[in-house]
Amino acid sequence: MRKILFGVIITLVVLFTFKYCGEKREDTVILKENSALIQEQIKNVGKLIVTEGHFSEVFTYKNSKDLFGDLLSAEKKALVVVNAEVTVAYDLSQIEFEVDEVNKTLTILSIPDEEVKINPDFEYYDVQADYLNPFEAKDYNDIKNMVNATLSKKIVASDLKANAKNRLISELSKFYILTNSLGWTLKYNQNELQSINDLQGLKL
């Protein structure tokens, strides 16, 4: 009788052990699968987001040079028409993140800054220059710097950067949708994101 009872106990212990180990193995496999899925999603999102804009401006450039004190003045001027293509981009391949399989947490550590590029096309009209004050390389550099400074202000005042950020948030929302569907937690630095709306409030 004791032998039978002992055998039953041993059998139950063995079955429980196999069941427990099987469940742990299944949990590990699921965690690994979820982690791989998140890694793949990050890879897919890791692309260049580009928002484009077009600006046209007309500038009048003038430069006056005094000669012999105030006795003589040599002037030069030009009408400059500028058509500029502007891009605001985020290189999402530079996103830094951390995957915590144990706590089922994806933490976005840092997001790359926006990259603003201005590509102006210059057309010069009504160029007038005095023999004693000709157009030089410095004048063209001054015009370029003046145009870039003006366009930079216009970009800030436009909705170009806001549109670029909206596209960025749209890409980041894919992280939230995925982690939420898998029962994981999404964090940005140390802040837990509990809804897609929380992404809108991120200071990027």
C-alpha positions in Angstrom: 0.0 0.0 0.0 2.8 2.4 0.9 4.6 1.5 -2.3 1.4 2.4 -4.3 0.9 5.6 -2.4 4.6 6.6 -2.9 4.3 5.8 -6.6 1.2 8.0 -6.9 3.0 10.9 -5.1 6.1 10.6 -7.3 3.9 10.5 -10.4 2.1 13.7 -9.3 5.3 15.5 -8.6 6.7 14.6 -12.0 3.6 15.7 -13.8 3.5 18.9 -11.8 7.2 19.6 -12.6 6.6 18.9 -16.3 3.6 21.1 -16.4 5.3 24.0 -14.5 8.4 23.8 -16.7 6.2 23.7 -19.8 4.3 26.8 -18.8 7.6 28.6 -18.0 9.0 27.6 -21.4 5.8 28.8 -23.1 6.0 32.2 -21.2 9.6 32.5 -22.3 8.8 31.7 -25.9 5.9 34.3 -25.9 8.2 36.9 -24.3 10.8 36.3 -27.0 8.3 36.4 -29.7 6.8 39.7 -28.4 10.3 41.2 -28.0 11.2 40.2 -31.6 8.0 41.7 -32.9 8.7 45.0 -31.1 12.3 45.0 -32.4 10.9 44.5 -35.9 8.4 47.3 -35.5 11.2 49.6 -34.4 13.2 48.6 -37.4 10.3 49.3 -39.8 9.6 52.7 -38.2 13.3 53.6 -38.3 13.2 55.6 -41.5 13.6 59.2 -42.6 10.4 61.4 -42.3 10.5 64.4 -44.5 8.1 67.3 -44.7 8.6 69.7 -47.6 7.6 73.3 -48.1 8.2 76.0 -50.8 8.9 79.7 -50.2 9.3 82.5 -52.6 10.7 85.9 -51.7 11.9 89.1 -53.5 14.8 91.0 -51.9 16.5 94.3 -52.7 20.2 94.3 -52.0 22.0 97.6 -51.6 25.6 98.4 -50.7 27.2 101.9 -50.6 30.9 102.6 -50.2 32.2 106.0 -49.3 35.3 107.1 -51.1 37.6 109.9 -50.1 35.6 110.5 -46.9 32.2 111.7 -47.8 33.2 113.3 -51.0 32.3 110.3 -53.2 29.9 107.4 -52.9 29.9 104.2 -55.0 26.7 102.2 -54.9 25.7 98.8 -56.0 22.4 97.1 -55.9 20.4 94.1 -57.2 16.9 92.7 -57.2 17.0 89.1 -56.0 14.2 86.6 -56.5 14.5 83.5 -54.4 12.6 80.3 -54.7 13.5 77.9 -51.9 12.7 74.3 -51.2 12.7 73.6 -47.5 12.6 70.3 -45.8 12.1 69.4 -42.1 13.2 65.8 -41.4 13.5 63.3 -38.6 15.9 60.4 -39.0 14.1 57.8 -36.9 17.0 55.3 -37.4 18.7 57.3 -34.6 16.0 56.6 -32.0 17.5 55.2 -28.9 15.4 52.6 -27.0 15.5 49.9 -24.4 13.5 46.7 -24.4 12.8 45.2 -20.9 11.4 41.7 -21.5 11.1 40.9 -17.8 8.8 43.9 -17.1 7.4 44.0 -20.6 8.4 47.6 -21.1 9.6 49.4 -24.2 11.3 52.7 -23.2 12.1 55.3 -25.8 15.3 57.0 -24.4 15.8 59.7 -27.0 14.3 61.0 -30.3 16.6 62.7 -32.8 16.2 66.5 -33.3 14.6 67.8 -36.5 16.9 68.6 -39.4 15.9 71.7 -41.3 17.5 72.2 -44.8 17.0 75.2 -47.0 17.8 74.9 -50.7 17.4 78.4 -52.3 17.5 79.1 -56.0 18.7 82.7 -56.7 17.8 84.8 -59.7 19.4 88.3 -60.0 17.7 91.2 -61.8 18.6 94.8 -62.3 22.2 94.4 -61.1 23.9 97.7 -60.9 27.4 98.3 -59.7 29.9 101.1 -59.8 33.4 100.6 -61.2 34.8 101.5 -57.8 32.4 99.2 -55.9 31.9 96.1 -58.0 30.0 93.0 -57.0 32.3 90.5 -55.2 32.0 87.1 -53.7 31.4 88.7 -50.3 28.2 90.4 -51.7 26.8 87.0 -52.8 27.6 85.5 -49.4 25.9 88.4 -47.7 22.8 87.9 -49.8 22.8 84.2 -49.1 23.1 84.8 -45.3 20.3 87.4 -45.5 18.0 85.1 -47.4 18.7 82.1 -45.0 18.0 84.3 -41.9 14.7 85.6 -43.4 13.6 82.1 -44.5 14.4 80.6 -41.1 12.1 83.1 -39.5 9.4 82.3 -42.0 9.8 78.6 -41.4 9.3 79.1 -37.6 6.2 81.2 -38.3 4.7 78.7 -40.7 3.1 75.3 -39.9 5.9 73.3 -41.6 7.5 72.2 -38.3 4.1 71.5 -36.8 3.3 69.2 -39.7 6.6 67.5 -39.4 6.0 66.9 -35.7 2.5 65.5 -36.5 4.1 63.0 -38.9 6.6 62.1 -36.2 3.9 61.5 -33.6 2.0 59.4 -36.2 5.0 57.1 -36.5 5.6 56.9 -32.8 2.0 56.0 -32.2 2.7 52.7 -33.9 4.9 51.8 -30.9 2.0 52.5 -28.5 -0.5 50.5 -30.6 1.8 47.5 -30.7 2.9 47.5 -27.0 -0.7 48.1 -25.9 -2.0 45.1 -28.0 0.7 42.9 -26.5 0.1 44.0 -22.9 3.4 45.8 -22.7 4.1 49.3 -21.4 5.5 52.2 -23.5 7.6 54.8 -21.8 9.4 57.9 -23.0 12.3 58.4 -20.6 10.7 57.7 -17.3 7.2 58.7 -18.2 4.6 56.0 -18.9 2.5 56.8 -21.9 -1.1 55.6 -21.2 -2.7 56.8 -24.4 -1.9 58.0 -27.9 -2.9 61.5 -26.7 0.1 61.4 -24.3 2.3 61.4 -27.4 1.0 64.8 -28.4 2.2 66.3 -25.2 5.8 65.1 -25.6 8.4 67.9 -25.6 10.5 67.0 -28.6 
